Amino acid sequence: MAYGIPIKTGRFLLREICEADRTAFLACQADASFSRFHSAAEHAASLDGRVFDLFLRWRAERPRRNVQLAVATRSTPSGYLGTVGLRTEGHGPADGEIGIELVPRLWGQGAATEILRAFIPWARVELGVSRLVAETAPGNLAAERLAAAAGLRIVGEDGKRHWRGLA
Ligand SMILES: CC(C)(COP(=O)(O)OP(=O)(O)OC[C@H]1O[C@@H](n2cnc3c(N)ncnc32)[C@H](O)[C@@H]1OP(=O)(O)O)[C@@H](O)C(=O)NCCC(=O)NCCS
């Protein structure tokens, strides 16, 4: 089953991540402004390739319970501008944890907003997710604005802020 991938938005194409994305993914993780809200453990797992390897493995799941798509422009589908994804593993039935990360040169242009507006309805239909979960680090105002715009509300805080809402 193709799961309706790639997903298209006005400017972007969300496609399966592939080995050719590894170098750009790692370069993005190594950028200090990009990783400033990551914990030391998260940063280490991203930098040594474990996170990227996990994203590649998720492609083979059937049914798919976890997805991390690469973001590219519609005009250059092989390019790499970040990832957006949803993880249901480790969560309750019909719950999915949403995550998005974009290369810093794209920030502040409404890209994440545009991408999530397409991705969340896709996840509801294709992955059967009806509730969204997210985590944001203190001070990550852009991530908080995104979570609030997606209809999520803060339900707890323990170093990270925990958000929930309907998909
Ligand atoms: C979080 C991230 C994906 C936002 O991407 P983006 O394309 O810049 O987001 P948008 O331009 O769509 O803006 C989303 C909202 O955040 C606000 N915003 C963007 N950058 C901001 C900043 N530096 N400070 C405060 N608010 C900011 C925007 O004004 C917008 O809010 P609004 O709709 O109420 O006006 C991007 O900053 C990123 O990749 N950060 C690193 C990884 C990360 O932290 N991911 C989130 C983990 S939960």
The ligand as a Gaussian input file, in Angstrom:
#p B3LYP/6-31G(d) Opt

LIG

0 1
 C        9.786000      24.450000      15.033000
 C       10.019000      24.682000      13.526000
 C        9.673000      23.397000      12.775000
 C        9.110000      25.847000      13.067000
 O        9.241000      25.948000      11.647000
 P        8.844000      27.276000      10.836000
 O        8.646000      26.904000       9.415000
 O        9.782000      28.356000      11.151000
 O        7.411000      27.632000      11.493000
 P        6.344000      28.648000      10.904000
 O        7.031000      29.689000      10.099000
 O        5.241000      27.869000      10.274000
 O        5.830000      29.349000      12.240000
 C        5.024000      28.653000      13.171000
 C        4.678000      29.604000      14.299000
 O        5.832000      29.837000      15.110000
 C        6.127000      31.218000      15.157000
 N        7.577000      31.318000      15.135000
 C        8.411000      30.930000      14.153000
 N        9.687000      31.129000      14.541000
 C        9.633000      31.669000      15.780000
 C       10.613000      32.097000      16.703000
 N       11.918000      32.005000      16.452000
 N       10.202000      32.603000      17.894000
 C        8.883000      32.693000      18.181000
 N        7.905000      32.279000      17.348000
 C        8.279000      31.791000      16.153000
 C        5.468000      31.810000      13.922000
 O        5.200000      33.194000      14.072000
 C        4.218000      30.981000      13.836000
 O        3.292000      31.411000      14.797000
 P        1.910000      32.112000      14.348000
 O        1.290000      31.186000      13.333000
 O        1.142000      32.216000      15.594000
 O        2.343000      33.421000      13.741000
 C       11.502000      25.095000      13.261000
 O       11.812000      26.206000      14.060000
 C       12.496000      23.986000      13.549000
 O       12.721000      23.117000      12.715000
 N       13.141000      24.013000      14.748000
 C       14.135000      22.997000      15.126000
 C       13.495000      21.648000      15.438000
 C       12.375000      21.776000      16.451000
 O       12.523000      22.448000      17.475000
 N       11.267000      21.100000      16.160000
 C       10.095000      21.078000      17.020000
 C       10.223000      19.949000      17.959000
 S        8.681000      19.701000      18.827000

